Amino acid sequence: MLNLHRLFLLHELHRLGTMSAIARAHSMSPSAVSQQLSLLERETKVTLFE
């Protein structure tokens, strides 16, 4: 099952443009955002970033 929070972060990346912007907007560290999106890649077995 996909994690909805991770999907939301992917949506926020599209909307805000950078992981740093997501981190600032949601009181997270850029590293935490990156980790969550990496987990989403593993869950979906799809490369989200190059």
C-alpha positions as CSV (number, residue, x, y, z in Angstrom):
1,M,0.0,0.0,0.0
2,L,1.3,3.5,-0.9
3,N,1.9,6.0,1.9
4,L,-0.3,9.0,1.3
5,H,2.1,11.4,3.1
6,R,4.8,10.4,0.6
7,L,2.5,10.9,-2.3
8,F,1.6,14.4,-0.9
9,L,5.3,15.2,-0.7
10,L,5.7,14.3,-4.4
11,H,2.7,16.6,-5.2
12,E,4.4,19.3,-3.1
13,L,7.6,18.9,-5.1
14,H,5.7,19.5,-8.3
15,R,4.0,22.5,-6.7
16,L,6.9,24.1,-4.8
17,G,9.8,23.0,-7.1
18,T,12.5,22.0,-4.6
19,M,13.0,19.7,-1.6
20,S,14.2,22.7,0.4
21,A,10.9,24.6,-0.3
22,I,8.9,21.5,0.8
23,A,11.0,21.3,4.0
24,R,10.5,24.9,4.9
25,A,6.7,24.7,4.2
26,H,6.2,21.6,6.3
27,S,8.7,22.0,9.1
28,M,10.9,19.2,7.9
29,S,14.6,18.9,7.0
30,P,15.5,18.6,3.3
31,S,17.1,15.3,4.2
32,A,13.8,14.0,5.7
33,V,12.0,15.0,2.5
34,S,14.6,13.3,0.4
35,Q,14.4,10.1,2.5
36,Q,10.6,10.0,2.2
37,L,10.7,10.5,-1.6
38,S,13.4,7.7,-1.8
39,L,11.1,5.4,0.1
40,L,8.3,6.3,-2.3
41,E,10.5,5.3,-5.2
42,R,11.1,1.9,-3.6
43,E,7.4,1.4,-2.8
44,T,6.4,2.2,-6.4
45,K,9.4,0.6,-8.0
46,V,9.5,3.6,-10.3
47,T,12.4,6.0,-10.8
48,L,11.0,9.4,-9.8
49,F,14.2,11.5,-10.2
50,E,17.2,11.4,-12.4
